[in-house]
């Protein structure tokens, strides 16, 4: 699903955000991994995530991942 191009696909933007934040990948590498083509395409995806409601959901997901990682 993350590799398919779809109009207004939020999941790809969230995946890009997580890869950058938690895997330490740069935008060019994220673009190659997710089939987005370029770092600028990743940047556009990340800009779509600026919606406050969506940001809260992403932060909640981030906290859940961190808790799960700490528990082993």
mmCIF file of the N, C-alpha and C atoms, coordinates in Angstrom:
data_MODEL
# 
_entry.id   MODEL 
# 
loop_
_atom_site.group_PDB 
_atom_site.id 
_atom_site.type_symbol 
_atom_site.label_atom_id 
_atom_site.label_alt_id 
_atom_site.label_comp_id 
_atom_site.label_asym_id 
_atom_site.label_entity_id 
_atom_site.label_seq_id 
_atom_site.pdbx_PDB_ins_code 
_atom_site.Cartn_x 
_atom_site.Cartn_y 
_atom_site.Cartn_z 
_atom_site.occupancy 
_atom_site.B_iso_or_equiv 
_atom_site.pdbx_formal_charge 
_atom_site.auth_seq_id 
_atom_site.auth_comp_id 
_atom_site.auth_asym_id 
_atom_site.auth_atom_id 
_atom_site.pdbx_PDB_model_num 
ATOM 1   N N  . UNK A 1 1  ? 0.822  -1.188 0.000  1.00 0.00 ? 1  UNK A N  1 
ATOM 2   C CA . UNK A 1 1  ? 0.000  0.000  0.000  1.00 0.00 ? 1  UNK A CA 1 
ATOM 3   C C  . UNK A 1 1  ? 0.876  1.265  0.000  1.00 0.00 ? 1  UNK A C  1 
ATOM 4   N N  . UNK A 1 2  ? 1.962  1.238  0.767  1.00 0.00 ? 2  UNK A N  1 
ATOM 5   C CA . UNK A 1 2  ? 2.823  2.419  0.856  1.00 0.00 ? 2  UNK A CA 1 
ATOM 6   C C  . UNK A 1 2  ? 3.592  2.679  -0.432 1.00 0.00 ? 2  UNK A C  1 
ATOM 7   N N  . UNK A 1 3  ? 3.741  1.675  -1.258 1.00 0.00 ? 3  UNK A N  1 
ATOM 8   C CA . UNK A 1 3  ? 4.492  1.855  -2.499 1.00 0.00 ? 3  UNK A CA 1 
ATOM 9   C C  . UNK A 1 3  ? 3.622  2.344  -3.652 1.00 0.00 ? 3  UNK A C  1 
ATOM 10  N N  . UNK A 1 4  ? 2.300  2.259  -3.506 1.00 0.00 ? 4  UNK A N  1 
ATOM 11  C CA . UNK A 1 4  ? 1.400  2.708  -4.570 1.00 0.00 ? 4  UNK A CA 1 
ATOM 12  C C  . UNK A 1 4  ? 1.121  4.190  -4.460 1.00 0.00 ? 4  UNK A C  1 
ATOM 13  N N  . UNK A 1 5  ? 1.136  4.856  -5.586 1.00 0.00 ? 5  UNK A N  1 
ATOM 14  C CA . UNK A 1 5  ? 0.813  6.280  -5.605 1.00 0.00 ? 5  UNK A CA 1 
ATOM 15  C C  . UNK A 1 5  ? -0.698 6.441  -5.592 1.00 0.00 ? 5  UNK A C  1 
ATOM 16  N N  . UNK A 1 6  ? -1.190 7.188  -4.618 1.00 0.00 ? 6  UNK A N  1 
ATOM 17  C CA . UNK A 1 6  ? -2.617 7.463  -4.525 1.00 0.00 ? 6  UNK A CA 1 
ATOM 18  C C  . UNK A 1 6  ? -2.792 8.926  -4.174 1.00 0.00 ? 6  UNK A C  1 
ATOM 19  N N  . UNK A 1 7  ? -3.820 9.510  -4.703 1.00 0.00 ? 7  UNK A N  1 
ATOM 20  C CA . UNK A 1 7  ? -4.105 10.911 -4.410 1.00 0.00 ? 7  UNK A CA 1 
ATOM 21  C C  . UNK A 1 7  ? -4.425 11.069 -2.934 1.00 0.00 ? 7  UNK A C  1 
ATOM 22  N N  . UNK A 1 8  ? -3.782 12.043 -2.294 1.00 0.00 ? 8  UNK A N  1 
ATOM 23  C CA . UNK A 1 8  ? -4.021 12.354 -0.880 1.00 0.00 ? 8  UNK A CA 1 
ATOM 24  C C  . UNK A 1 8  ? -3.771 11.159 0.041  1.00 0.00 ? 8  UNK A C  1 
ATOM 25  N N  . UNK A 1 9  ? -2.741 10.397 -0.239 1.00 0.00 ? 9  UNK A N  1 
ATOM 26  C CA . UNK A 1 9  ? -2.405 9.244  0.591  1.00 0.00 ? 9  UNK A CA 1 
ATOM 27  C C  . UNK A 1 9  ? -1.651 9.715  1.832  1.00 0.00 ? 9  UNK A C  1 
ATOM 28  N N  . UNK A 1 10 ? -2.307 9.735  2.953  1.00 0.00 ? 10 UNK A N  1 
ATOM 29  C CA . UNK A 1 10 ? -1.718 10.193 4.202  1.00 0.00 ? 10 UNK A CA 1 
ATOM 30  C C  . UNK A 1 10 ? -0.735 9.159  4.738  1.00 0.00 ? 10 UNK A C  1 
ATOM 31  N N  . UNK A 1 11 ? -0.994 7.891  4.488  1.00 0.00 ? 11 UNK A N  1 
ATOM 32  C CA . UNK A 1 11 ? -0.145 6.827  5.026  1.00 0.00 ? 11 UNK A CA 1 
ATOM 33  C C  . UNK A 1 11 ? 1.295  6.972  4.549  1.00 0.00 ? 11 UNK A C  1 
ATOM 34  N N  . UNK A 1 12 ? 1.503  7.352  3.306  1.00 0.00 ? 12 UNK A N  1 
ATOM 35  C CA . UNK A 1 12 ? 2.869  7.528  2.795  1.00 0.00 ? 12 UNK A CA 1 
ATOM 36  C C  . UNK A 1 12 ? 3.559  8.688  3.488  1.00 0.00 ? 12 UNK A C  1 
ATOM 37  N N  . UNK A 1 13 ? 2.840  9.737  3.755  1.00 0.00 ? 13 UNK A N  1 
ATOM 38  C CA . UNK A 1 13 ? 3.414  10.865 4.467  1.00 0.00 ? 13 UNK A CA 1 
ATOM 39  C C  . UNK A 1 13 ? 3.794  10.501 5.891  1.00 0.00 ? 13 UNK A C  1 
ATOM 40  N N  . UNK A 1 14 ? 2.933  9.738  6.546  1.00 0.00 ? 14 UNK A N  1 
ATOM 41  C CA . UNK A 1 14 ? 3.217  9.294  7.911  1.00 0.00 ? 14 UNK A CA 1 
ATOM 42  C C  . UNK A 1 14 ? 4.427  8.360  7.904  1.00 0.00 ? 14 UNK A C  1 
ATOM 43  N N  . UNK A 1 15 ? 4.478  7.453  6.950  1.00 0.00 ? 15 UNK A N  1 
ATOM 44  C CA . UNK A 1 15 ? 5.626  6.550  6.851  1.00 0.00 ? 15 UNK A CA 1 
ATOM 45  C C  . UNK A 1 15 ? 6.909  7.345  6.622  1.00 0.00 ? 15 UNK A C  1 
ATOM 46  N N  . UNK A 1 16 ? 6.847  8.345  5.764  1.00 0.00 ? 16 UNK A N  1 
ATOM 47  C CA . UNK A 1 16 ? 8.018  9.186  5.499  1.00 0.00 ? 16 UNK A CA 1 
ATOM 48  C C  . UNK A 1 16 ? 8.457  9.913  6.759  1.00 0.00 ? 16 UNK A C  1 
ATOM 49  N N  . UNK A 1 17 ? 7.503  10.424 7.499  1.00 0.00 ? 17 UNK A N  1 
ATOM 50  C CA . UNK A 1 17 ? 7.812  11.120 8.747  1.00 0.00 ? 17 UNK A CA 1 
ATOM 51  C C  . UNK A 1 17 ? 8.485  10.185 9.741  1.00 0.00 ? 17 UNK A C  1 
ATOM 52  N N  . UNK A 1 18 ? 7.948  8.994  9.903  1.00 0.00 ? 18 UNK A N  1 
ATOM 53  C CA . UNK A 1 18 ? 8.509  8.025  10.838 1.00 0.00 ? 18 UNK A CA 1 
ATOM 54  C C  . UNK A 1 18 ? 9.899  7.567  10.403 1.00 0.00 ? 18 UNK A C  1 
ATOM 55  N N  . UNK A 1 19 ? 10.090 7.346  9.126  1.00 0.00 ? 19 UNK A N  1 
ATOM 56  C CA . UNK A 1 19 ? 11.407 6.925  8.632  1.00 0.00 ? 19 UNK A CA 1 
ATOM 57  C C  . UNK A 1 19 ? 12.453 8.007  8.868  1.00 0.00 ? 19 UNK A C  1 
ATOM 58  N N  . UNK A 1 20 ? 12.067 9.236  8.673  1.00 0.00 ? 20 UNK A N  1 
ATOM 59  C CA . UNK A 1 20 ? 13.003 10.327 8.915  1.00 0.00 ? 20 UNK A CA 1 
ATOM 60  C C  . UNK A 1 20 ? 13.313 10.491 10.386 1.00 0.00 ? 20 UNK A C  1 
ATOM 61  N N  . UNK A 1 21 ? 12.293 10.411 11.200 1.00 0.00 ? 21 UNK A N  1 
ATOM 62  C CA . UNK A 1 21 ? 12.452 10.659 12.635 1.00 0.00 ? 21 UNK A CA 1 
ATOM 63  C C  . UNK A 1 21 ? 13.123 9.485  13.351 1.00 0.00 ? 21 UNK A C  1 
ATOM 64  N N  . UNK A 1 22 ? 12.698 8.265  13.054 1.00 0.00 ? 22 UNK A N  1 
ATOM 65  C CA . UNK A 1 22 ? 13.134 7.116  13.840 1.00 0.00 ? 22 UNK A CA 1 
ATOM 66  C C  . UNK A 1 22 ? 14.217 6.274  13.171 1.00 0.00 ? 22 UNK A C  1 
ATOM 67  N N  . UNK A 1 23 ? 14.294 6.314  11.864 1.00 0.00 ? 23 UNK A N  1 
ATOM 68  C CA . UNK A 1 23 ? 15.331 5.532  11.179 1.00 0.00 ? 23 UNK A CA 1 
ATOM 69  C C  . UNK A 1 23 ? 16.497 6.409  10.752 1.00 0.00 ? 23 UNK A C  1 
ATOM 70  N N  . UNK A 1 24 ? 16.328 7.721  10.879 1.00 0.00 ? 24 UNK A N  1 
ATOM 71  C CA . UNK A 1 24 ? 17.415 8.633  10.537 1.00 0.00 ? 24 UNK A CA 1 
ATOM 72  C C  . UNK A 1 24 ? 17.694 8.756  9.052  1.00 0.00 ? 24 UNK A C  1 
ATOM 73  N N  . UNK A 1 25 ? 16.717 8.403  8.227  1.00 0.00 ? 25 UNK A N  1 
ATOM 74  C CA . UNK A 1 25 ? 16.911 8.501  6.783  1.00 0.00 ? 25 UNK A CA 1 
ATOM 75  C C  . UNK A 1 25 ? 16.695 9.935  6.313  1.00 0.00 ? 25 UNK A C  1 
ATOM 76  N N  . UNK A 1 26 ? 17.414 10.323 5.265  1.00 0.00 ? 26 UNK A N  1 
ATOM 77  C CA . UNK A 1 26 ? 17.177 11.641 4.675  1.00 0.00 ? 26 UNK A CA 1 
ATOM 78  C C  . UNK A 1 26 ? 16.038 11.525 3.660  1.00 0.00 ? 26 UNK A C  1 
ATOM 79  N N  . UNK A 1 27 ? 15.568 12.665 3.191  1.00 0.00 ? 27 UNK A N  1 
ATOM 80  C CA . UNK A 1 27 ? 14.396 12.679 2.306  1.00 0.00 ? 27 UNK A CA 1 
ATOM 81  C C  . UNK A 1 27 ? 14.652 11.953 0.989  1.00 0.00 ? 27 UNK A C  1 
ATOM 82  N N  . UNK A 1 28 ? 15.860 12.032 0.476  1.00 0.00 ? 28 UNK A N  1 
ATOM 83  C CA . UNK A 1 28 ? 16.169 11.341 -0.781 1.00 0.00 ? 28 UNK A CA 1 
ATOM 84  C C  . UNK A 1 28 ? 16.066 9.827  -0.589 1.00 0.00 ? 28 UNK A C  1 
ATOM 85  N N  . UNK A 1 29 ? 16.615 9.313  0.526  1.00 0.00 ? 29 UNK A N  1 
ATOM 86  C CA . UNK A 1 29 ? 16.553 7.877  0.796  1.00 0.00 ? 29 UNK A CA 1 
ATOM 87  C C  . UNK A 1 29 ? 15.124 7.415  1.059  1.00 0.00 ? 29 UNK A C  1 
ATOM 88  N N  . UNK A 1 30 ? 14.359 8.244  1.759  1.00 0.00 ? 30 UNK A N  1 
ATOM 89  C CA . UNK A 1 30 ? 12.949 7.920  2.008  1.00 0.00 ? 30 UNK A CA 1 
ATOM 90  C C  . UNK A 1 30 ? 12.190 7.845  0.687  1.00 0.00 ? 30 UNK A C  1 
ATOM 91  N N  . UNK A 1 31 ? 12.447 8.809  -0.191 1.00 0.00 ? 31 UNK A N  1 
ATOM 92  C CA . UNK A 1 31 ? 11.790 8.814  -1.498 1.00 0.00 ? 31 UNK A CA 1 
ATOM 93  C C  . UNK A 1 31 ? 12.091 7.560  -2.295 1.00 0.00 ? 31 UNK A C  1 
ATOM 94  N N  . UNK A 1 32 ? 13.336 7.121  -2.247 1.00 0.00 ? 32 UNK A N  1 
ATOM 95  C CA . UNK A 1 32 ? 13.719 5.903  -2.969 1.00 0.00 ? 32 UNK A CA 1 
ATOM 96  C C  . UNK A 1 32 ? 13.050 4.677  -2.351 1.00 0.00 ? 32 UNK A C  1 
ATOM 97  N N  . UNK A 1 33 ? 13.022 4.605  -1.039 1.00 0.00 ? 33 UNK A N  1 
ATOM 98  C CA . UNK A 1 33 ? 12.442 3.460  -0.339 1.00 0.00 ? 33 UNK A CA 1 
ATOM 99  C C  . UNK A 1 33 ? 10.939 3.338  -0.578 1.00 0.00 ? 33 UNK A C  1 
ATOM 100 N N  . UNK A 1 34 ? 10.245 4.468  -0.571 1.00 0.00 ? 34 UNK A N  1 
ATOM 101 C CA . UNK A 1 34 ? 8.784  4.457  -0.726 1.00 0.00 ? 34 UNK A CA 1 
ATOM 102 C C  . UNK A 1 34 ? 8.333  4.668  -2.174 1.00 0.00 ? 34 UNK A C  1 
ATOM 103 N N  . UNK A 1 35 ? 9.275  4.758  -3.080 1.00 0.00 ? 35 UNK A N  1 
ATOM 104 C CA . UNK A 1 35 ? 8.919  4.922  -4.489 1.00 0.00 ? 35 UNK A CA 1 
ATOM 105 C C  . UNK A 1 35 ? 8.340  6.283  -4.811 1.00 0.00 ? 35 UNK A C  1 
ATOM 106 N N  . UNK A 1 36 ? 8.755  7.300  -4.079 1.00 0.00 ? 36 UNK A N  1 
ATOM 107 C CA . UNK A 1 36 ? 8.251  8.656  -4.309 1.00 0.00 ? 36 UNK A CA 1 
ATOM 108 C C  . UNK A 1 36 ? 9.070  9.404  -5.355 1.00 0.00 ? 36 UNK A C  1 
ATOM 109 N N  . UNK A 1 37 ? 10.232 8.913  -5.651 1.00 0.00 ? 37 UNK A N  1 
ATOM 110 C CA . UNK A 1 37 ? 11.007 9.515  -6.730 1.00 0.00 ? 37 UNK A CA 1 
ATOM 111 C C  . UNK A 1 37 ? 12.099 10.466 -6.272 1.00 0.00 ? 37 UNK A C  1 
ATOM 112 N N  . UNK A 1 38 ? 11.787 11.401 -5.419 1.00 0.00 ? 38 UNK A N  1 
ATOM 113 C CA . UNK A 1 38 ? 12.797 12.397 -5.055 1.00 0.00 ? 38 UNK A CA 1 
ATOM 114 C C  . UNK A 1 38 ? 12.563 12.910 -3.639 1.00 0.00 ? 38 UNK A C  1 
ATOM 115 N N  . UNK A 1 39 ? 13.571 13.601 -3.138 1.00 0.00 ? 39 UNK A N  1 
ATOM 116 C CA . UNK A 1 39 ? 13.448 14.211 -1.824 1.00 0.00 ? 39 UNK A CA 1 
ATOM 117 C C  . UNK A 1 39 ? 12.394 15.293 -1.790 1.00 0.00 ? 39 UNK A C  1 
ATOM 118 N N  . UNK A 1 40 ? 12.221 15.998 -2.910 1.00 0.00 ? 40 UNK A N  1 
ATOM 119 C CA . UNK A 1 40 ? 11.212 17.068 -2.923 1.00 0.00 ? 40 UNK A CA 1 
ATOM 120 C C  . UNK A 1 40 ? 9.800  16.493 -2.861 1.00 0.00 ? 40 UNK A C  1 
ATOM 121 N N  . UNK A 1 41 ? 9.599  15.311 -3.420 1.00 0.00 ? 41 UNK A N  1 
ATOM 122 C CA . UNK A 1 41 ? 8.286  14.661 -3.318 1.00 0.00 ? 41 UNK A CA 1 
ATOM 123 C C  . UNK A 1 41 ? 8.002  14.285 -1.866 1.00 0.00 ? 41 UNK A C  1 
ATOM 124 N N  . UNK A 1 42 ? 9.032  13.851 -1.155 1.00 0.00 ? 42 UNK A N  1 
ATOM 125 C CA . UNK A 1 42 ? 8.888  13.534 0.260  1.00 0.00 ? 42 UNK A CA 1 
ATOM 126 C C  . UNK A 1 42 ? 8.550  14.807 1.028  1.00 0.00 ? 42 UNK A C  1 
ATOM 127 N N  . UNK A 1 43 ? 9.228  15.887 0.710  1.00 0.00 ? 43 UNK A N  1 
ATOM 128 C CA . UNK A 1 43 ? 8.973  17.174 1.362  1.00 0.00 ? 43 UNK A CA 1 
ATOM 129 C C  . UNK A 1 43 ? 7.512  17.581 1.193  1.00 0.00 ? 43 UNK A C  1 
ATOM 130 N N  . UNK A 1 44 ? 6.964  17.411 0.007  1.00 0.00 ? 44 UNK A N  1 
ATOM 131 C CA . UNK A 1 44 ? 5.553  17.750 -0.229 1.00 0.00 ? 44 UNK A CA 1 
ATOM 132 C C  . UNK A 1 44 ? 4.635  16.869 0.607  1.00 0.00 ? 44 UNK A C  1 
ATOM 133 N N  . UNK A 1 45 ? 4.985  15.582 0.726  1.00 0.00 ? 45 UNK A N  1 
ATOM 134 C CA . UNK A 1 45 ? 4.185  14.681 1.563  1.00 0.00 ? 45 UNK A CA 1 
ATOM 135 C C  . UNK A 1 45 ? 4.207  15.141 3.018  1.00 0.00 ? 45 UNK A C  1 
ATOM 136 N N  . UNK A 1 46 ? 5.383  15.533 3.489  1.00 0.00 ? 46 UNK A N  1 
ATOM 137 C CA . UNK A 1 46 ? 5.515  15.969 4.873  1.00 0.00 ? 46 UNK A CA 1 
ATOM 138 C C  . UNK A 1 46 ? 4.753  17.267 5.129  1.00 0.00 ? 46 UNK A C  1 
ATOM 139 N N  . UNK A 1 47 ? 4.684  18.128 4.137  1.00 0.00 ? 47 UNK A N  1 
ATOM 140 C CA . UNK A 1 47 ? 3.940  19.384 4.288  1.00 0.00 ? 47 UNK A CA 1 
ATOM 141 C C  . UNK A 1 47 ? 2.451  19.124 4.467  1.00 0.00 ? 47 UNK A C  1 
ATOM 142 N N  . UNK A 1 48 ? 1.961  18.054 3.893  1.00 0.00 ? 48 UNK A N  1 
ATOM 143 C CA . UNK A 1 48 ? 0.539  17.715 4.033  1.00 0.00 ? 48 UNK A CA 1 
ATOM 144 C C  . UNK A 1 48 ? 0.182  17.296 5.455  1.00 0.00 ? 48 UNK A C  1 
ATOM 145 N N  . UNK A 1 49 ? 1.193  16.924 6.224  1.00 0.00 ? 49 UNK A N  1 
ATOM 146 C CA . UNK A 1 49 ? 0.958  16.431 7.580  1.00 0.00 ? 49 UNK A CA 1 
ATOM 147 C C  . UNK A 1 49 ? 0.871  17.544 8.607  1.00 0.00 ? 49 UNK A C  1 
ATOM 148 N N  . UNK A 1 50 ? 0.814  18.760 8.181  1.00 0.00 ? 50 UNK A N  1 
ATOM 149 C CA . UNK A 1 50 ? 0.793  19.888 9.116  1.00 0.00 ? 50 UNK A CA 1 
ATOM 150 C C  . UNK A 1 50 ? -0.557 20.118 9.771  1.00 0.00 ? 50 UNK A C  1 
ATOM 151 N N  . UNK A 1 51 ? -1.564 19.393 9.372  1.00 0.00 ? 51 UNK A N  1 
ATOM 152 C CA . UNK A 1 51 ? -2.884 19.498 9.973  1.00 0.00 ? 51 UNK A CA 1 
ATOM 153 C C  . UNK A 1 51 ? -2.774 19.143 11.458 1.00 0.00 ? 51 UNK A C  1 
ATOM 154 N N  . UNK A 1 52 ? -3.238 20.027 12.369 1.00 0.00 ? 52 UNK A N  1 
ATOM 155 C CA . UNK A 1 52 ? -3.076 19.789 13.814 1.00 0.00 ? 52 UNK A CA 1 
ATOM 156 C C  . UNK A 1 52 ? -3.694 18.473 14.297 1.00 0.00 ? 52 UNK A C  1 
ATOM 157 N N  . UNK A 1 53 ? -4.839 18.112 13.766 1.00 0.00 ? 53 UNK A N  1 
ATOM 158 C CA . UNK A 1 53 ? -5.494 16.879 14.188 1.00 0.00 ? 53 UNK A CA 1 
ATOM 159 C C  . UNK A 1 53 ? -4.655 15.665 13.778 1.00 0.00 ? 53 UNK A C  1 
ATOM 160 N N  . UNK A 1 54 ? -4.138 15.697 12.583 1.00 0.00 ? 54 UNK A N  1 
ATOM 161 C CA . UNK A 1 54 ? -3.299 14.610 12.092 1.00 0.00 ? 54 UNK A CA 1 
ATOM 162 C C  . UNK A 1 54 ? -1.983 14.552 12.858 1.00 0.00 ? 54 UNK A C  1 
ATOM 163 N N  . UNK A 1 55 ? -1.426 15.706 13.193 1.00 0.00 ? 55 UNK A N  1 
ATOM 164 C CA . UNK A 1 55 ? -0.175 15.752 13.970 1.00 0.00 ? 55 UNK A CA 1 
ATOM 165 C C  . UNK A 1 55 ? -0.361 15.077 15.328 1.00 0.00 ? 55 UNK A C  1 
ATOM 166 N N  . UNK A 1 56 ? -1.502 15.295 15.959 1.00 0.00 ? 56 UNK A N  1 
ATOM 167 C CA . UNK A 1 56 ? -1.760 14.655 17.253 1.00 0.00 ? 56 UNK A CA 1 
ATOM 168 C C  . UNK A 1 56 ? -1.805 13.137 17.109 1.00 0.00 ? 56 UNK A C  1 
ATOM 169 N N  . UNK A 1 57 ? -2.404 12.654 16.039 1.00 0.00 ? 57 UNK A N  1 
ATOM 170 C CA . UNK A 1 57 ? -2.463 11.211 15.801 1.00 0.00 ? 57 UNK A CA 1 
ATOM 171 C C  . UNK A 1 57 ? -1.063 10.644 15.573 1.00 0.00 ? 57 UNK A C  1 
ATOM 172 N N  . UNK A 1 58 ? -0.252 11.378 14.840 1.00 0.00 ? 58 UNK A N  1 
ATOM 173 C CA . UNK A 1 58 ? 1.113  10.931 14.576 1.00 0.00 ? 58 UNK A CA 1 
ATOM 174 C C  . UNK A 1 58 ? 1.915  10.894 15.874 1.00 0.00 ? 58 UNK A C  1 
ATOM 175 N N  . UNK A 1 59 ? 1.750  11.901 16.700 1.00 0.00 ? 59 UNK A N  1 
ATOM 176 C CA . UNK A 1 59 ? 2.458  11.928 17.981 1.00 0.00 ? 59 UNK A CA 1 
ATOM 177 C C  . UNK A 1 59 ? 2.007  10.775 18.871 1.00 0.00 ? 59 UNK A C  1 
ATOM 178 N N  . UNK A 1 60 ? 0.732  10.448 18.838 1.00 0.00 ? 60 UNK A N  1 
ATOM 179 C CA . UNK A 1 60 ? 0.218  9.327  19.610 1.00 0.00 ? 60 UNK A CA 1 
ATOM 180 C C  . UNK A 1 60 ? 0.838  8.018  19.122 1.00 0.00 ? 60 UNK A C  1 
ATOM 181 N N  . UNK A 1 61 ? 0.931  7.859  17.826 1.00 0.00 ? 61 UNK A N  1 
ATOM 182 C CA . UNK A 1 61 ? 1.560  6.679  17.244 1.00 0.00 ? 61 UNK A CA 1 
ATOM 183 C C  . UNK A 1 61 ? 3.033  6.609  17.630 1.00 0.00 ? 61 UNK A C  1 
ATOM 184 N N  . UNK A 1 62 ? 3.713  7.732  17.595 1.00 0.00 ? 62 UNK A N  1 
ATOM 185 C CA . UNK A 1 62 ? 5.128  7.790  17.977 1.00 0.00 ? 62 UNK A CA 1 
ATOM 186 C C  . UNK A 1 62 ? 5.312  7.354  19.425 1.00 0.00 ? 62 UNK A C  1 
ATOM 187 N N  . UNK A 1 63 ? 4.462  7.843  20.306 1.00 0.00 ? 63 UNK A N  1 
ATOM 188 C CA . UNK A 1 63 ? 4.557  7.459  21.718 1.00 0.00 ? 63 UNK A CA 1 
ATOM 189 C C  . UNK A 1 63 ? 4.297  5.966  21.905 1.00 0.00 ? 63 UNK A C  1 
ATOM 190 N N  . UNK A 1 64 ? 3.342  5.416  21.176 1.00 0.00 ? 64 UNK A N  1 
ATOM 191 C CA . UNK A 1 64 ? 3.047  3.993  21.274 1.00 0.00 ? 64 UNK A CA 1 
ATOM 192 C C  . UNK A 1 64 ? 4.236  3.164  20.794 1.00 0.00 ? 64 UNK A C  1 
ATOM 193 N N  . UNK A 1 65 ? 4.896  3.602  19.718 1.00 0.00 ? 65 UNK A N  1 
ATOM 194 C CA . UNK A 1 65 ? 6.064  2.894  19.225 1.00 0.00 ? 65 UNK A CA 1 
ATOM 195 C C  . UNK A 1 65 ? 7.221  2.949  20.221 1.00 0.00 ? 65 UNK A C  1 
ATOM 196 N N  . UNK A 1 66 ? 7.416  4.094  20.829 1.00 0.00 ? 66 UNK A N  1 
ATOM 197 C CA . UNK A 1 66 ? 8.478  4.233  21.809 1.00 0.00 ? 66 UNK A CA 1 
ATOM 198 C C  . UNK A 1 66 ? 8.222  3.364  23.038 1.00 0.00 ? 66 UNK A C  1 
ATOM 199 N N  . UNK A 1 67 ? 6.987  3.302  23.476 1.00 0.00 ? 67 UNK A N  1 
ATOM 200 C CA . UNK A 1 67 ? 6.622  2.453  24.615 1.00 0.00 ? 67 UNK A CA 1 
ATOM 201 C C  . UNK A 1 67 ? 6.846  0.987  24.281 1.00 0.00 ? 67 UNK A C  1 
ATOM 202 N N  . UNK A 1 68 ? 6.435  0.576  23.099 1.00 0.00 ? 68 UNK A N  1 
ATOM 203 C CA . UNK A 1 68 ? 6.621  -0.816 22.686 1.00 0.00 ? 68 UNK A CA 1 
ATOM 204 C C  . UNK A 1 68 ? 8.099  -1.168 22.570 1.00 0.00 ? 68 UNK A C  1 
ATOM 205 N N  . UNK A 1 69 ? 8.916  -0.244 22.090 1.00 0.00 ? 69 UNK A N  1 
ATOM 206 C CA . UNK A 1 69 ? 10.349 -0.494 21.968 1.00 0.00 ? 69 UNK A CA 1 
ATOM 207 C C  . UNK A 1 69 ? 11.005 -0.626 23.339 1.00 0.00 ? 69 UNK A C  1 
ATOM 208 N N  . UNK A 1 70 ? 10.541 0.153  24.294 1.00 0.00 ? 70 UNK A N  1 
ATOM 209 C CA . UNK A 1 70 ? 11.107 0.097  25.642 1.00 0.00 ? 70 UNK A CA 1 
ATOM 210 C C  . UNK A 1 70 ? 10.737 -1.200 26.354 1.00 0.00 ? 70 UNK A C  1 
ATOM 211 N N  . UNK A 1 71 ? 9.575  -1.732 26.025 1.00 0.00 ? 71 UNK A N  1 
ATOM 212 C CA . UNK A 1 71 ? 9.123  -2.964 26.669 1.00 0.00 ? 71 UNK A CA 1 
ATOM 213 C C  . UNK A 1 71 ? 9.777  -4.198 26.071 1.00 0.00 ? 71 UNK A C  1 
ATOM 214 N N  . UNK A 1 72 ? 10.422 -3.998 24.908 1.00 0.00 ? 72 UNK A N  1 
ATOM 215 C CA . UNK A 1 72 ? 11.174 -5.109 24.309 1.00 0.00 ? 72 UNK A CA 1 
ATOM 216 C C  . UNK A 1 72 ? 10.380 -5.897 23.384 1.00 0.00 ? 72 UNK A C  1 
# 
